[in-house]
Amino acid sequence: MRALGIDCAWVLEPQVFPDDRGTFHEWFRRREFRAATGRDLEPAQANCSVSRRGVLRGLHFSDVPPGQAKCVTCVRGAVLDVVVDVRVGSPTFGHWEAVRLDDSGRRAVFLAEGLGHAFMALTDDATVVYLCSTGYAPEREHGVDPLDPALGIAWPDGLTPVLSPKDAAAPSLARAREAGLLPSYEACRAHYERLRGEDTPLSGGQP
């Protein structure tokens, strides 16, 4: 796993093994995940979304604690996956990182609790699956306008973003901050440390 430019966001670039039957790769291994992040990911929920070309999902985040960490990959087609630092007080507050996830490179992105997440489908039937550390809780879920000019996310040229009514009505980053919706970097860091302290050391058995 390779760290991105935003604290507590990583990209996994697995080795893909092709043969005459197709391909095989490991998109999540607990031991390597723990070595890179200092914590475990015990999924409480697994999601799958299928999107037509141009669909833009996000920008979503949730209250911390408990927040919702995600490990995201694209198993069919391609998406532009974006992580945004919406943690007030973070050195990279308002910054974003984009990673192409597709069914050839088979990369995956992990983002910790408190970070914002969005992706745009680059192909029809783009299928994204992700492991979540907590279940969906609508009362704790929030959004920021993924087209906010202040964020300046470089979505692909030539595609007209297709947003849900909820995502289209999301506030700008500045308005979300004024409304007190954004998590604080201090609270997130404290939460990460608690998670590291609670995780059980790995045994010598299978990961």
Backbone torsions as a table, in degrees:
resi	resn	phi	psi	omega
1	MET	NA	141.2	-178.7
2	ARG	-117.7	131.4	179.7
3	ALA	-70.4	139.6	172.4
4	LEU	-86.4	-179.5	-177.1
5	GLY	-78.6	-2.0	176.4
6	ILE	-108.0	130.9	-178.9
7	ASP	-56.3	130.6	177.0
8	CYS	72.3	33.6	170.1
9	ALA	-133.7	135.1	-176.1
10	TRP	-136.1	159.8	172.1
11	VAL	-124.5	136.0	177.0
12	LEU	-102.4	127.4	179.5
13	GLU	-118.3	87.3	-171.6
14	PRO	-75.1	160.4	171.1
15	GLN	-82.9	126.3	-179.7
16	VAL	-102.7	129.2	-176.8
17	PHE	-106.3	106.1	179.1
18	PRO	-92.7	150.0	168.3
19	ASP	-152.3	-170.5	-174.8
20	ASP	-70.8	-8.1	176.5
21	ARG	-90.4	-24.1	-174.3
22	GLY	146.5	-133.4	-179.8
23	THR	-137.7	162.9	174.0
24	PHE	-141.1	140.4	172.4
25	HIS	-155.7	160.5	177.2
26	GLU	-104.2	112.0	-175.2
27	TRP	-94.5	-7.9	173.4
28	PHE	-152.8	127.4	172.5
29	ARG	-133.6	123.8	-173.7
30	ARG	-58.4	-43.1	-175.6
31	ARG	-63.5	-47.0	179.7
32	GLU	-68.0	-36.4	177.0
33	PHE	-61.4	-46.3	-179.7
34	ARG	-63.4	-41.3	-179.4
35	ALA	-61.7	-37.9	-177.2
36	ALA	-79.7	-39.9	-170.8
37	THR	-102.7	-17.1	-177.5
38	GLY	79.4	11.5	-176.9
39	ARG	-148.6	172.0	174.9
40	ASP	-104.4	161.9	170.7
41	LEU	-123.3	111.7	177.5
42	GLU	-109.6	99.2	-173.1
43	PRO	-60.7	133.2	172.7
44	ALA	-100.2	-16.5	-177.1
45	GLN	-157.7	145.3	175.1
46	ALA	-124.7	127.1	-176.0
47	ASN	-113.5	154.7	174.6
48	CYS	-140.7	126.9	176.6
49	SER	-123.9	142.7	176.0
50	VAL	-120.5	126.8	-172.8
51	SER	-131.8	144.3	173.2
52	ARG	-82.3	163.8	-176.5
53	ARG	-55.9	131.1	178.5
54	GLY	95.7	-14.1	178.6
55	VAL	-65.4	133.1	179.8
56	LEU	-119.5	115.6	-179.7
57	ARG	-108.1	126.4	-178.2
58	GLY	117.1	-179.6	21.0
59	LEU	-101.1	119.9	-171.4
60	HIS	-114.0	149.5	172.3
61	PHE	-156.7	170.4	-179.4
62	SER	-138.6	162.9	-177.5
63	ASP	-60.2	143.5	176.4
64	VAL	-124.3	128.3	-6.1
65	PRO	-76.9	164.2	-2.3
66	PRO	-87.1	-15.8	-177.1
67	GLY	67.3	-173.6	177.8
68	GLN	-147.5	107.3	173.3
69	ALA	-79.8	150.5	-177.1
70	LYS	-137.2	142.6	169.9
71	CYS	-119.4	115.5	-164.7
72	VAL	-120.5	135.6	173.4
73	THR	-145.4	162.9	-179.9
74	CYS	-113.3	118.1	-174.8
75	VAL	-98.0	-10.7	175.6
76	ARG	-149.0	133.4	-179.2
77	GLY	76.2	-146.8	-175.7
78	ALA	-152.4	146.8	174.7
79	VAL	-137.8	157.3	167.6
80	LEU	-99.0	111.6	-176.2
81	ASP	-97.1	132.4	-173.5
82	VAL	-127.4	131.1	173.4
83	VAL	-109.9	131.7	-179.6
84	VAL	-123.8	134.1	177.4
85	ASP	-84.0	104.3	179.1
86	VAL	-106.8	16.3	-178.1
87	ARG	-85.6	113.2	-177.7
88	VAL	-64.2	127.7	-178.3
89	GLY	99.2	-8.8	178.6
90	SER	-71.7	145.2	176.4
91	PRO	-60.5	-23.0	-179.7
92	THR	-113.9	28.8	179.3
93	PHE	-55.1	131.0	-179.8
94	GLY	84.2	-6.3	178.2
95	HIS	-83.2	157.9	178.9
96	TRP	-137.4	156.7	175.5
97	GLU	-131.5	136.8	179.3
98	ALA	-117.6	137.1	179.0
99	VAL	-133.8	128.8	173.9
100	ARG	-77.1	124.0	174.4
101	LEU	-111.4	129.9	-178.6
102	ASP	-151.4	177.1	-175.7
103	ASP	-89.3	15.7	173.0
104	SER	-114.0	-52.6	177.5
105	GLY	-73.4	-29.7	175.7
106	ARG	62.3	30.0	178.1
107	ARG	-71.5	159.5	176.3
108	ALA	-134.9	152.3	178.3
109	VAL	-119.4	134.7	171.2
110	PHE	-113.0	130.0	174.8
111	LEU	-128.3	135.7	-177.4
112	ALA	-78.1	170.5	178.9
113	GLU	-56.5	140.7	177.1
114	GLY	94.1	-13.6	177.4
115	LEU	-87.9	148.8	177.5
116	GLY	-86.5	149.4	-176.2
117	HIS	-139.2	139.3	175.8
118	ALA	-153.6	159.3	171.1
119	PHE	-152.1	152.8	175.8
120	MET	-117.7	133.6	177.8
121	ALA	-74.3	126.3	178.8
122	LEU	-94.7	-12.5	-179.9
123	THR	-136.5	162.3	170.7
124	ASP	-69.6	150.8	179.4
125	ASP	58.5	30.7	175.8
126	ALA	-65.4	120.6	-173.7
127	THR	-113.0	116.7	-177.6
128	VAL	-113.5	131.9	174.6
129	VAL	-120.9	144.4	179.2
130	TYR	-150.5	143.2	175.8
131	LEU	-91.5	136.0	-177.3
132	CYS	-121.0	139.4	-177.9
133	SER	-74.6	-22.0	177.8
134	THR	-136.5	160.1	177.7
135	GLY	-77.0	165.3	179.7
136	TYR	-66.2	129.4	178.9
137	ALA	-136.6	96.0	-172.6
138	PRO	-56.8	-29.3	-179.2
139	GLU	-70.8	-14.9	-179.8
140	ARG	-107.7	-1.9	-175.4
141	GLU	-91.9	140.4	179.7
142	HIS	-139.1	169.8	178.9
143	GLY	-145.0	158.8	173.9
144	VAL	-128.1	145.4	179.2
145	ASP	-58.6	115.5	-179.6
146	PRO	-70.6	-12.3	178.3
147	LEU	-102.8	13.1	178.7
148	ASP	-55.4	118.6	-179.0
149	PRO	-59.6	-28.0	-180.0
150	ALA	-67.2	-30.6	175.7
151	LEU	-76.0	-41.0	177.1
152	GLY	65.2	35.9	178.8
153	ILE	-64.2	131.8	-176.9
154	ALA	-85.9	75.7	175.3
155	TRP	-68.2	153.5	-173.5
156	PRO	-59.3	138.0	174.6
157	ASP	-67.5	149.2	174.7
158	GLY	86.4	-1.5	177.7
159	LEU	-115.1	130.1	175.1
160	THR	-88.4	116.4	-176.8
161	PRO	-62.1	134.1	175.8
162	VAL	-111.6	111.4	-176.3
163	LEU	-112.4	153.7	170.7
164	SER	-70.2	157.5	176.2
165	PRO	-54.9	-38.2	-179.8
166	LYS	-65.1	-45.9	-179.3
167	ASP	-68.6	-35.7	179.5
168	ALA	-66.0	-27.0	-178.7
169	ALA	-93.1	1.7	-177.6
170	ALA	-64.9	148.0	-178.7
171	PRO	-74.8	162.8	172.4
172	SER	-66.3	166.9	177.8
173	LEU	-60.2	-41.9	-179.3
174	ALA	-63.5	-43.4	179.7
175	ARG	-67.8	-37.7	177.1
176	ALA	-64.0	-36.6	177.5
177	ARG	-68.5	-43.7	179.3
178	GLU	-61.6	-33.4	-179.2
179	ALA	-81.6	-3.1	179.0
180	GLY	75.2	23.2	-177.4
181	LEU	-84.8	-22.6	-172.1
182	LEU	-82.2	144.1	175.9
183	PRO	-72.4	156.2	176.8
184	SER	-93.6	145.9	178.6
185	TYR	-62.3	-38.7	-179.6
186	GLU	-61.6	-45.9	179.7
187	ALA	-65.2	-38.6	179.4
188	CYS	-65.3	-45.4	179.9
189	ARG	-62.1	-40.2	177.5
190	ALA	-63.2	-39.1	178.7
191	HIS	-65.9	-42.4	178.7
192	TYR	-60.7	-41.4	-179.7
193	GLU	-65.5	-38.4	176.4
194	ARG	-62.1	-42.2	179.7
195	LEU	-63.2	-41.2	178.7
196	ARG	-64.0	-36.2	179.9
197	GLY	-73.0	-28.5	-177.8
198	GLU	-85.4	-20.2	-175.1
199	ASP	-67.1	139.9	180.0
200	THR	-83.9	132.3	178.8
201	PRO	-56.5	147.3	-179.8
202	LEU	-71.3	140.5	175.8
203	SER	-84.8	-179.3	179.9
204	GLY	-83.6	4.8	-178.0
205	GLY	-82.1	-161.6	-177.8
206	GLN	-69.9	142.9	178.1
207	PRO	-71.9	NA	NA
